[in-house]
Amino acid sequence: METLSLNGRWQVKQAAQAELEWLAAEVPGCVHTDLMAADVIPDPFYRDNEQQALWVGETDWQYRRTFVVAEDLLAQDYLLLHCDGLDTLSTIWLNGVELGRTDNMFRTWEFDVKPHLHPGENEIVVVFASALRYGQAK
């Protein structure tokens, strides 16, 4: 079985803010550590800094990255995107096609990506909806 890890460098921004710059991000990781690394928020675990970062949990976030797929990988019978720990409500896009939605970070999600990949550069986007806003609405 061949694998292509998508861990590593990604980009993140507020999903509803098209005019905002993309910030560097690390996956696996979390939006709080990415925002701290970019000096957008102070460390929320220090003193009462949590109050200054409450807006992060009320915001939808978009992560993206590009990756290269070799022709020989596309020759495989099956190609699955395997996701662990997507917290919590997310929509996953590959090359502009919605692969699926998640609603539980404590399970594994897999998506058939073979029909949507092409040789060379591909783009994956994961949009995380605010679980806090979702819970409040329920």
Residue frames as qw, qx, qy, qz and C-alpha x, y, z in Angstrom:
[[0.000, 0.889, 0.457, 0.000, 0.00, 0.00, 0.00],
 [0.402, 0.286, -0.006, 0.870, 1.33, 3.41, -0.96],
 [0.196, -0.825, -0.452, 0.277, 0.61, 6.52, 1.06],
 [0.304, 0.492, 0.062, 0.813, 0.98, 10.21, 0.38],
 [0.330, -0.543, -0.540, 0.552, 0.97, 12.20, 3.61],
 [0.087, 0.769, 0.272, 0.571, -0.74, 15.56, 3.60],
 [0.564, -0.723, -0.204, 0.342, 0.70, 16.43, 7.01],
 [0.555, -0.023, 0.096, 0.826, 2.89, 19.49, 7.17],
 [0.048, -0.256, 0.000, 0.966, 2.55, 22.96, 5.76],
 [0.131, 0.668, 0.707, 0.190, -0.93, 24.23, 5.03],
 [0.025, 0.217, -0.009, 0.976, -2.52, 27.68, 4.93],
 [0.139, -0.579, -0.769, 0.232, -5.42, 28.99, 7.04],
 [0.048, -0.145, -0.016, -0.988, -7.75, 31.98, 7.05],
 [0.396, 0.301, 0.560, -0.663, -11.20, 32.97, 8.24],
 [0.373, 0.305, 0.827, 0.288, -13.59, 31.29, 5.84],
 [0.209, 0.834, 0.509, -0.040, -15.91, 34.27, 5.36],
 [0.125, -0.881, 0.128, 0.437, -13.13, 36.81, 4.84],
 [0.817, 0.475, 0.203, 0.256, -12.05, 36.54, 1.19],
 [0.276, 0.900, -0.167, 0.294, -9.89, 39.66, 1.45],
 [0.585, -0.722, 0.368, -0.019, -7.78, 38.34, 4.34],
 [0.309, 0.620, -0.719, -0.052, -4.32, 36.95, 3.78],
 [0.938, -0.104, -0.329, -0.030, -3.67, 33.27, 4.14],
 [0.346, -0.759, 0.514, -0.203, -1.53, 32.44, 7.18],
 [0.395, 0.343, -0.851, 0.040, 0.94, 29.60, 7.56],
 [0.804, -0.312, 0.195, -0.467, -0.52, 26.54, 9.28],
 [0.075, 0.363, -0.928, 0.038, 0.64, 23.11, 10.42],
 [0.874, -0.072, -0.039, -0.479, -1.38, 19.91, 10.11],
 [0.421, -0.660, -0.622, -0.030, -1.82, 18.13, 12.40],
 [0.210, 0.045, -0.295, 0.931, -2.37, 21.11, 14.64],
 [0.020, -0.725, -0.666, 0.174, -5.07, 23.55, 15.56],
 [0.210, 0.810, 0.248, 0.488, -6.19, 27.00, 14.58],
 [0.440, -0.897, -0.008, 0.040, -5.17, 28.46, 17.94],
 [0.689, -0.415, 0.312, 0.506, -1.53, 27.42, 17.56],
 [0.517, 0.431, 0.414, 0.613, -1.51, 28.61, 13.95],
 [0.029, -0.915, -0.215, -0.340, -2.90, 32.00, 14.99],
 [0.585, -0.767, 0.113, 0.238, -0.41, 32.25, 17.87],
 [0.711, -0.076, 0.362, 0.598, 2.48, 31.51, 15.48],
 [0.323, 0.578, 0.376, 0.648, 1.25, 34.32, 13.21],
 [0.187, -0.129, -0.351, 0.909, 0.96, 36.73, 16.18],
 [0.294, -0.437, -0.476, -0.704, -2.79, 37.09, 15.62],
 [0.679, -0.641, -0.181, -0.309, -3.74, 36.00, 19.14],
 [0.123, -0.629, 0.678, -0.360, -1.81, 35.75, 22.42],
 [0.299, 0.055, -0.947, 0.104, -1.35, 32.37, 24.09],
 [0.578, -0.450, -0.248, -0.634, -4.89, 31.60, 25.32],
 [0.816, -0.312, -0.468, 0.133, -3.51, 29.33, 28.05],
 [0.442, 0.055, -0.351, 0.824, -1.64, 32.18, 29.72],
 [0.046, 0.174, 0.399, -0.899, -3.37, 34.21, 32.42],
 [0.431, 0.543, 0.543, -0.473, -6.66, 35.66, 31.12],
 [0.048, 0.352, -0.569, -0.742, -5.66, 35.72, 27.45],
 [0.194, 0.307, 0.923, 0.129, -8.46, 33.28, 26.74],
 [0.209, 0.732, 0.439, -0.478, -10.89, 36.21, 26.77],
 [0.131, 0.671, -0.333, -0.650, -9.04, 37.79, 23.83],
 [0.066, 0.235, -0.872, -0.425, -9.28, 34.57, 21.81],
 [0.474, 0.281, 0.725, -0.412, -12.94, 33.63, 22.34],
 [0.538, 0.598, -0.089, -0.587, -13.80, 34.85, 18.84],
 [0.109, 0.401, -0.859, -0.300, -11.70, 32.02, 17.36],
 [0.197, 0.143, 0.960, -0.136, -14.27, 29.40, 18.42],
 [0.409, 0.621, 0.450, -0.494, -17.10, 31.45, 16.94],
 [0.279, 0.685, -0.389, -0.549, -15.42, 31.68, 13.54],
 [0.934, 0.294, 0.202, 0.003, -15.42, 29.36, 10.52],
 [0.271, -0.697, 0.550, 0.372, -11.91, 28.50, 9.31],
 [0.847, 0.520, -0.040, -0.103, -10.60, 27.41, 5.95],
 [0.520, -0.534, 0.590, 0.310, -7.44, 25.33, 5.51],
 [0.796, 0.591, -0.024, -0.127, -5.83, 24.59, 2.15],
 [0.396, -0.576, 0.615, 0.365, -2.75, 23.11, 0.58],
 [0.730, 0.532, -0.315, -0.293, -1.52, 21.86, -2.73],
 [0.629, -0.369, 0.678, 0.090, 0.21, 18.55, -3.31],
 [0.387, 0.504, -0.616, -0.466, 1.66, 16.72, -6.28],
 [0.861, 0.031, 0.461, -0.213, 0.33, 13.38, -7.45],
 [0.090, -0.431, 0.781, 0.442, 2.55, 11.16, -9.59],
 [0.646, 0.204, -0.458, -0.576, 1.13, 9.24, -12.55],
 [0.422, 0.093, -0.900, 0.063, 2.04, 5.90, -10.98],
 [0.160, 0.102, 0.702, -0.686, -0.08, 6.66, -7.90],
 [0.575, 0.255, 0.010, -0.777, -3.10, 7.21, -10.14],
 [0.529, 0.207, -0.763, -0.308, -2.60, 3.70, -11.52],
 [0.090, -0.036, 0.883, -0.459, -3.67, 2.23, -8.16],
 [0.185, -0.424, -0.840, -0.285, -7.08, 0.53, -8.04],
 [0.346, -0.820, -0.454, -0.027, -8.25, 2.59, -5.06],
 [0.319, 0.286, -0.249, 0.868, -7.22, 5.99, -3.73],
 [0.423, -0.741, -0.521, -0.029, -8.67, 7.06, -0.41],
 [0.029, 0.600, -0.297, 0.743, -8.30, 10.23, 1.60],
 [0.644, -0.390, -0.623, 0.212, -7.99, 9.05, 5.22],
 [0.067, -0.641, 0.150, -0.750, -8.78, 11.69, 7.86],
 [0.573, -0.390, -0.637, 0.339, -8.35, 11.46, 11.62],
 [0.347, -0.484, -0.378, 0.709, -9.36, 14.11, 14.16],
 [0.066, 0.413, 0.339, 0.843, -11.20, 16.60, 11.96],
 [0.181, -0.425, -0.640, 0.614, -12.61, 18.87, 14.67],
 [0.442, 0.149, 0.844, -0.263, -15.63, 18.76, 14.28],
 [0.566, 0.676, 0.422, -0.209, -17.87, 20.11, 11.53],
 [0.179, -0.520, 0.503, 0.667, -16.02, 20.22, 8.25],
 [0.765, 0.594, 0.173, -0.177, -16.54, 20.17, 4.52],
 [0.530, -0.397, 0.570, 0.486, -13.73, 18.72, 2.43],
 [0.605, 0.754, 0.006, -0.256, -13.05, 19.81, -1.14],
 [0.620, -0.259, 0.555, 0.491, -10.59, 18.33, -3.64],
 [0.222, 0.010, 0.561, 0.797, -9.87, 20.27, -6.82],
 [0.312, -0.005, -0.113, -0.943, -13.14, 22.16, -6.44],
 [0.629, -0.212, -0.639, -0.389, -15.28, 19.05, -5.86],
 [0.535, -0.486, 0.406, -0.559, -16.96, 18.49, -2.49],
 [0.375, 0.185, -0.908, 0.037, -15.83, 15.10, -1.17],
 [0.541, -0.472, -0.696, -0.023, -17.97, 15.09, 1.95],
 [0.281, -0.700, 0.167, -0.635, -18.83, 16.52, 5.33],
 [0.512, -0.036, -0.768, 0.384, -17.84, 15.46, 8.82],
 [0.440, -0.667, -0.070, -0.597, -19.53, 15.91, 12.17],
 [0.854, -0.518, 0.048, -0.030, -17.48, 13.93, 14.67],
 [0.200, 0.802, -0.554, 0.100, -13.78, 14.34, 15.42],
 [0.517, -0.428, 0.711, -0.208, -13.59, 11.06, 17.33],
 [0.857, 0.230, 0.461, -0.019, -13.86, 8.84, 14.30],
 [0.342, -0.256, 0.610, 0.668, -11.98, 8.19, 11.10],
 [0.579, 0.666, 0.187, -0.432, -13.33, 9.50, 7.81],
 [0.430, -0.162, 0.691, 0.557, -12.39, 8.13, 4.38],
 [0.506, 0.692, 0.113, -0.502, -13.30, 9.49, 0.98],
 [0.761, 0.265, 0.469, 0.361, -12.80, 8.05, -2.50],
 [0.019, -0.811, 0.142, 0.567, -10.53, 10.53, -4.28],
 [0.541, -0.026, 0.677, 0.499, -9.49, 8.59, -7.36],
 [0.381, 0.684, 0.553, 0.286, -12.05, 10.26, -9.69],
 [0.036, -0.988, -0.147, 0.020, -11.00, 13.74, -8.55],
 [0.504, -0.633, 0.358, 0.465, -7.20, 13.56, -8.64],
 [0.715, 0.696, -0.028, 0.062, -5.07, 14.36, -11.64],
 [0.807, 0.015, -0.067, 0.587, -1.34, 14.07, -12.32],
 [0.280, 0.464, -0.078, 0.837, 0.65, 17.02, -11.05],
 [0.004, -0.077, 0.467, -0.881, -0.59, 19.67, -8.63],
 [0.372, -0.551, -0.702, -0.256, -3.88, 19.17, -6.77],
 [0.098, -0.365, 0.331, -0.865, -5.56, 21.31, -4.11],
 [0.420, -0.455, -0.781, 0.084, -7.37, 20.21, -0.97],
 [0.171, -0.414, 0.152, -0.881, -9.51, 22.61, 1.07],
 [0.387, -0.409, -0.803, 0.193, -11.10, 21.85, 4.43],
 [0.206, -0.506, -0.004, -0.838, -13.64, 24.33, 5.79],
 [0.308, -0.242, -0.811, 0.434, -14.33, 24.03, 9.51],
 [0.316, -0.666, -0.317, -0.597, -17.66, 25.40, 10.70],
 [0.125, -0.427, 0.540, -0.714, -17.86, 26.79, 14.22],
 [0.439, -0.259, -0.859, 0.050, -18.99, 23.98, 16.52],
 [0.076, -0.258, -0.525, 0.808, -19.79, 26.61, 19.14],
 [0.370, 0.164, -0.126, -0.906, -22.27, 28.41, 16.87],
 [0.514, -0.057, -0.765, -0.384, -23.72, 25.07, 15.78],
 [0.340, -0.247, -0.827, 0.374, -24.26, 23.99, 19.38],
 [0.093, 0.250, 0.330, -0.906, -25.82, 27.32, 20.33],
 [0.451, 0.079, -0.387, -0.800, -28.25, 27.04, 17.44],
 [0.492, -0.159, -0.848, -0.119, -29.30, 23.55, 18.58]]
